[in-house]
Amino acid sequence: MSYPKISVITPSYNQGGFIEQTILSVIGQQYPNLEYIIIDGGSTDNTVEVIKKYGQYITYWISESDNGQADAINKGFERATGDILCWLNSDDYYLPGVLAKVAGLLDTSQPQLLFGNCIHLDESKNFTHGSYFDPQKPWDINTGDYITQPSSFWTRKAWEQTGPLNAELHFGFDWEWYARANHAGVKFIPSTVYFSVYRLHSQQKSQPQNAARATELLQLQRRLNPDKFKRIDDSVKTHKNGLNIIYALGATLPAVWQHRLLKVFYPGLMKLTDHSTLKKILQNDAVA
């Protein structure tokens, strides 16, 4: 078996409680042609101390201020020389033997993107659940991000064909990049293999209740699927008062009943969108 060079980028900022497990999951792969780069945003906790502990196994690392996570990842990829590229956030980790599997599933002579399943670890509930991607369904990356980022890997040709991450985004830059890759003609390769563990915890910036995250993702959905959202907006404009009444009732009714009322009174609208996205549209007052 050949071992194409794999470059793993880890962006980090003040996650000293997690990053050691992340680092160990990468160097513990014992992959013979690994390039590991850590771009830290100037952490003030013990992150740098942990990085230095494993310095002999890390190809390059730096700790300095940056313009956000996407900027840090782009910095890492500017230095990367691998045939296969990926990034692993400093609170996630790889499962054993993953990089060797990835090397056997990607053709580095082609613009390809491989993505697999992921274990979600909810630390607050001490609970795990796995994702499952059904390749038989008509998935559309412009409609929704079905790729779990830490379980995605791509060839250098895919990166060069697509370009860097959009550093103006802070939450949806992975989804936006996947959509651009798809538009650029990169071949998407789904796998049923579980590649990584995605950690859910109170310190992560991608909390579902994060209002800035919800706003950015909604704006991104509009950019990726403008025709669909024009139909949604037209319907919401017509039915805005009634929709607000149903959502107001949600404070006293179980969520399942709220969803049922929406499907009964606005079946056409609910075929276009889902309960949570519709609520975000109303909350963000995205429709005048």
N, C-alpha and C positions, 0 to 999 in steps of 0.2 A: 504494500500500500504506500502511495506517495503522501507526503505531508505538506500541503501548501501552507504558506505562512498565514497565520490568523492573527489579526490585530484586534485586541479588545481594548476599548476605551472606557474608563470609569470616571465620570464627572462626580465631584463630591463637594459638599459644604456642610460642615458642622454635623456630621453623622458618625462621630467617633464610636458610638455604641453599636453600630452596624457594620462599618466598613471592613473590620477584620474578617468577618465571615465572608464578605464579598471577595476580598483578596484571596483568601484561602480557597474559595470555590474555583477561582481562576487558575492560580498556580498549582492547586491540587489536581488539576486535570492531567498534569504531567504530559501535556502535549509537546512533542519534540520541536515544533517550529512556531513558538508562541512569541508574539510581541505584545507586551502589556504596558499600557500608558495610563497614568492617572493625572487628571487635571483638576486640582483642588482650587476652589474659589477664595482662598485666604481664610480657612477655618480658624476659629479661635478656641476650639475645644481640643481634644486629644487626637484629632484626625491625623495631623502631621506626624505625631509620635508613632502612631500605628503604621503609617506608610513607611517611615524610616526603619521600623522593625523588620520589614520585608523588602527593604531596598535592593538587596542582592538579586531578587527575583523579578524586579520591576525594570522594564527597559528604560522608561523615562517617567519622571513625575515633576510637577511644579505646583507651588501654592502661591497664588496671586489673585487679585480681584479680577473679575470678568464681568461680562454684560448678561449673565444669566446662563442657565443650563445648556441651551442650544449653542450658545457661543463657546462654552467650555468644550462641548463635544466636537464642534467644528475645529477647534484648536487641536484637539487630539488627532482627528483625522488628517489634518494638514501635515502632521509628523508621521502618520502611519505609513508603513511600506508593505502591508500585507496583501495577499491575494484575496483573502476573505476578511470582511470588516463587520464589526458589531460594537454595540456599547452596552454596558451593564451598570446600572445605577448603583450607588454606594449603599443602598438598603435592600438590594435584591441579590440573588446568588444562583449559580449554575448547579445543576445536578451532575453527578459523577459521569465521566466519559462522554460528555456532550460534544466537545470540540472535535474529537475523533469522528463521531457520527456525522457532524456537520461537514467535515472535510470530505466524507464519502458521498454526500448528497448534492454537493454543488459542483458545477462545471465552471472552473475559474476562467475559461476562455470565452464564456458567455455572460451577458448581463442578466443575472438571476438573483432572486430573493427567496430565501427559504424561511418558512415560519412554522412553528409547531405549537404544541400545547404547553400549558403552564399551570403550576400549582399556586393557588392563592392562599396565603397564610395570613389570617386575621389574628393579630397578636392580642387584641383587646378581648376577643372571645375564645382564644386558644382553639381556633377552628380552622380547618383547611378544606378547600374544595378545588377540583380540577376543572379546567376549561375543556371544551371539545369542539373541534372544527369539523363540520360535515362538508367535504368537498363536493358533494352532490347538489348542494343548494346553490341557487343563483346569487352568489355574493357579489356585492358592488362596493368597492372601497370608497367611492364618492358618497355613498349613502350612509355608511357607518364604518367605524374602525374595528374590524374583526380580528386584527393582528395584535397579539399581546407582545409588547415591545421587547422585553428581555429574552423572548423566545424567537427573535428574528435575526437573520444573518444574511449577508449579501456579498456578491463578488465586487471586486474593485471596479470592474467594467460597469456594474450597475450604479455605483456611486458616481463615477465619472460621467455617465450618461444622464444622471438625474441632477447632480449638483449638490451643494451643501444644504444643511438644515436652514430653515428660515428663522434667524435669530431674533426676529421681531415677535415671534410667538413664544409664550412661556409655558403653555400646557398642551397644546395640540400639535407641536412641531413634528412629532413622530408620525401622526396620522397624515398631516399635510405632505410630509416627505414620501410616505407610501403612495399617496394619491398621485404625486408628481412622477414617481417611479413607474407606476402603472401607465400613466399617460405617455411616458417616454419610451414605452415598449419593453420594460423590464419584465421578464418572465417570473410569475409568482408560483412557488412550489410549496404546496401545503404538506404537512407531515403530521402523523398522529403521535409522534414521539413527544414525550414531556422533556423539555429542555431546561426549564428554569423554575425558580420560586419567586413569586411577586409578593412582597411583604406589604401588608396593610397595617398601618400604625398611625398614632395620633400626630406624629411629627411630619408626615409626608405632605407635600404641597398639593397633591392631587386629591385632596379630600372631596367627596361628592358635594358637600355643603359649601365649598369654596365658591363665593359669588363671582369672583374674577374668572375662575376656571369655567364656570357655567356660561358666562358671557362670551368668553373667547371661543369656546367650542361651538356655541350657537352661531356666532359670526362665521366660523370656519365651515359649518354645515351649509350656510347660505352661499358661500363662495363655491363650494364643491358641487352643489346641486341647486343652482338658481331657478331652474324651471319648476322643480318640485316646490320650492319655498314660495314662489309666486302664487301657486295654487293654494298653498296653506295660508299665506297672508291674506289673499282675497277672501277666503272662507272665514278666517278669524275676524276680519274687518266687519263682515256681515253679521257674525254671531257673537261678537265680543261680550256684550252684556250678559247673554245667557251663559256663556262659558264662565264668566266671572262668578255668576250666581252658583253654578255647580261647584266651582273650586272653593267658594266661601262655605258651602255646605260641607265640604270636606273636613272642616274643623270639627264637625259634630258627627259625621258619618264615617264608617270604616272606608279605607282607601279602595277596597274592592267595589263598594257601592258607587263611589265616585266614578270609577272607571266604567262601570256598567251604565251609569247615566249618560256618560259621554258617548258610549257606543250606541245607545238607544236614540238619543236626540241628534247626534251629529255623526252618523255612520260614515258618510263620505269623507269627512275630515279625519276621522280616526283610521281610515284606510291609508291616508297619506302620511300620518305621523303617529307618534306614540304619546302616552300619557305624560311622561316626564318632560319630553321636548316641548309639548304644547304648554305645559305649566311654565317652563323657562321663557317661552315666547311672551306669555302674558306678564310674568314677573319682571322681565326686562323691558316691558312696554315697547317691544320691538315693532309693534303694529300700531300706527296712529289711529 
